[in-house]
Amino acid sequence: MPAAERRRALYGLLGDLPARDGELSWQRDFVRQEEGVLIEHVTLFCNGREPVPCWFTKPAAAEGKLPVMLYAHSHGGFYDTGKDELLNGQVYMQRPGYAKALAERGIAALCPDAWCFGERKHNTEGELFREMLMKGQTLWGGMVYDHLRALDYLCTREDVDPDRIGVMGMSMGSTQAWWLAALDTRLKVCVDICCLTEYQAAIDRKALCEHGVYYFVPGILKHFGTADINALIAPRAHFGLAGTRDALTPPEGLDRIDEVLKRVYAEQKAPENWTLKRYDTPHFETPEMRRDVLAYIEAKL
């Protein structure tokens, strides 16, 4: 099946969603500057149910069109944090967040609050997951949809180069990153940190409860494994980072994904665009990981 049809099939598993090309509007709420970084609070109106608050950051002195990373924040049970992770980092990540380091390299970033996080924490994850399921929807589908519309928004900004947009994230954000890159070829670079989980390996390890309920898509294994989804990113640049002591990414699952993607990227004559690197760490972004991520984004974006 052609890749475009596979993408449509993958998207179709996410449940009933608003029209992909539905109404999209936004407003800039306020702007501030911190340590050479311009920080905009932007609200997107895209899903017909609730606004999507975002942070957009860029070098304060920047001119012209900039490369940008769509940043998907993590989970960790820190429902208060959400998009603030882009600015401040997280307890299992390096601090501060990626906004300053990216801005120092001339790169902008956009991070939306996912459903149930940050300014959207008025719904609990468990309650919303069950409500959506009863309505033929999925919480994961809602999260993916909002991030795809955030990508649509980025492409409208005069200060963004639409040919140099990447996606990145840690943990829940990591899974968002590889799903989003698989679904939308406008994303030229994918960086996923500590959550390239091979579904069957998680089942075999009885590790499914390591993930929140947001993670689960009914019927996914009837059609796609993790390697199948990630194969849709090829031949675009993709850097996976994993901890050898991370319960969320069983090593045998990483082995299977790596084997498949090495073959897929070789077949598409871009073997240099797939990298999986493992670090001696649990579910934690190390200083070495941070350095490697920034170097990769600079080189590829």
N, C-alpha and C positions, 0 to 999 in steps of 0.2 A: 504494500500500500504506500503511495507517495507520502512524503513527510507532511504536506499540507493537510491531507486527509487524516493522518494520524493525529495531528494537532487538533483538528476539529473533533475527532473522536474523544481525545483526552479531555478537552474542554466540556464536551457533552456529559461527562461523568460527574460534573460538579453540581448538578441539580439545576433547578429553575433559577435563572439569573435575569436581571434586567437586560435590555437590549445592549449588545456590545457597542453599538454606535448611538446609544441613547443620549439624551440631553446631558451636557457637561457644562457647568459654569463654576466660577470661583471668585473669591474675593481675597485681597491682601488686607489683613487685619491690622498688623503693625510691623515695624521694622526696628531692629536695634543692632548695635555693633559691639563686638567683644573681641579684643586681641586680634584685630585685623580681619575678623570674619563678619560679614554681613548676614544677619539672621532674620528671615522673614517668616511670620506666621501667616500661613495661607490656609483657607478653608475651601475644600472642594465639595460641590454638590453633584453627585453622580449616580447614586444608587436608589433614589426615590424614597428612602427611609430615614436616613440620618446623615448629617454633614460629616465630612472626613477632614479633621484638622491635620495640618502638616507643618513641619519645619523645612524651609528651603534655605540652604546656606551656600555662600560663595565668597571668594576673596573680596574684601571691601574695595580694593583698588582695581578690580578686574574690569576689563573693557572687552567688547566684542562677544562672540559666541564661545561658550565654555563647554568642555566635556563635563559630564555629570554622572554620578552614581545614584541610582534608585536604591535606597537603603531600607531593607525590611528589618524591623526590630525583633528582638528575641522575646521569649515568654518568661520562663523561670518563676512564674507565679507573681511577678512584680507588675501587677495590673496598674499601679499608679504611674509607672515609668513610661511605657509606650515609646512614642517618638523622641522623648528626652534622651534616650540612649544614644542617639546620633550626637548629641552635644556632650553628654556626661559619661558615657560608657555604662558599664554594669559590673556587679560584684565578681562575675566570672569572666570579665573582659578587662583589657587594659584601659586606663583612664588618662586623659579625658576621652570622649568619644571620637569618632572618625571625622567629624566636621572640620576641626581645626587642622588636622594632618592633611586632609584632602585639600582644603583651601590653600595651605602652604605650598601645595603642588599645582595650584591653578585649576583645581577641580571642584565643581559644585556638587551638592547633594540634596536629595529630597527624601524625607522620611514621613510617611503617613502614620497616624494612630490606627492600628488594626482594631477590628471589632473587639469590644470589652476592655480596651487598654487606654491609658492616658485620659484624654477628655471624653472618651467613649466608654468608660468603665461603668456606666449606669446599667448595663446589662451584664449579668454574670455569665461566664462561659458555659457552664452546664445548662442553665436555663435557656440560653439562646440556641445552643446546639440542639436541644430537644425540640424547641419551637420550630426551628428551621427544618428539622428532619420531618416533622409532622406535616409541614407545608410543601414537601418535595424539594427542599433546599438543603444545602450543607454549609456549615460554618466555614469550612475551608474554601468552598466556592465563593462565599461572600468576601473572604479576605483576599483571595486571588483577584476577584473582579475589581475591588477597590484599587489594588495596586496596578492593575492594567489600565484603569482610568487615570491613575496618577501618572503613568507613562504617557498617556494621551495628552495630559496637561503639560508635561515637560516639553513635548514636541510643539506646543504653541508658544513657548516663551522665546522672546527675541534674544535673550542672553544665553540660550542653550543651543549647542550644536547637535541637531537630531541624528547625525551620523556617528556621534561619539557618546552613546549612552550605555552604561553598564548597570549591573544589578549585583547586590551583595547582601549578606546577612549572616548572623550567628544563630545557631540552634533553630528555633522556629523560623527565624529570618533566613537561615541557610536553606531550609526546605522551600520557603517562598522563592528564594533566588533561583534554584534549579527548575522549579515549576514554571516560573515566569519566563525564564530564558527559553525553556522548551516550547512554550506557547507563543512567544512573540519574537520574531527575528529582528526587530528593531534594537533589541538588546545585544550589543556586540561583545560584551565581556560578562562572564558570570564568575563570581567568587563566593563559594559556600564554605562556611566555617563550622565544623563540628556538628553536622547533621546530615551527612550523605548516607542515610540509613537504607540498607537493602531490606525490603519488606519481609521476604521469606526468612532471612537470617534473624530478624527481630522476632518473628513468630517462633522459630526454632529455639531461640535463647529465652523465650518467654519474657521478652523485653517490651512488649507493646504498651504496658502500663507506664513505661518511662515517658511516653508521649501524652500530652493532653488530648481531650476529646476532639479539639479543633482539627486534629491531624487526619482523621479517618474519613475516607471517601467510599461509600458503598459500592461494592462490585469491582474495585480497582484491579484486583489480582486476576479477574477474569479476562482482562484486556492488556494490562501494563504492569511490568515490574519496574523497579527503580532504574535499572540500566536502560530499559526501553524509553522511559521518559527522558533521561539524560542524553540518550543518543540523538534526540531531536535538537539538541543544542549544537551538535556538530554541523559544520566545521568551525564554528565560532569559538573564541578563546574561553576556556573553562579551567578554573583552578579550584580543586577541592582540597580542603585541609581537614585532617582528622587526628584525633588523639588515640594513641594505642591503648589507653586505659579508659576510654569513653564507652560506657555501657550502651549508649544510644547508637553506636556505630560498630557492631560486631565485626571483627577483622575478616572473617570469612566472607561476609557480605561485601566489604570493601574490595576484597580480592576479586569477587565475581564482577562487580561494577568496573573495576580497573581493566580486567581482561576484555570485557565487551567494548568499552570505550576506546581502548588502544586499537582494537581491530577496526571500529567504526571510523575513527579519525584517520587511521592509515588508509582505509578505503577511499576516504574523501581527500586524500593527499594533504592532510594538515596534522600530522602526528605531533608537531610542536605545540599545537593549540590545546592539548589535553594534558593536565598535570594533576596527579594525586600525590600529596606529600603527607607523611605521617610523623607525628610528634609524640614525644614521651610525656603525655599529659592526659588527665581525665577530661571532662567536659568543661574546658577552660581555654581561653585564648591567651597564649603565652606571648612574651615580648618578641620572640623569634617569629611567631605567626604574624604579629602586627607588622613587623618589618617586611616579611615576605609578601603580605597582602598589598602593602603600599607600593613596593617595588614592582609587583605584577601589574597593578592598575596603571602605574606610570608607563610601563613598557607596552601594554596592550591597548590602552585607551587613548 
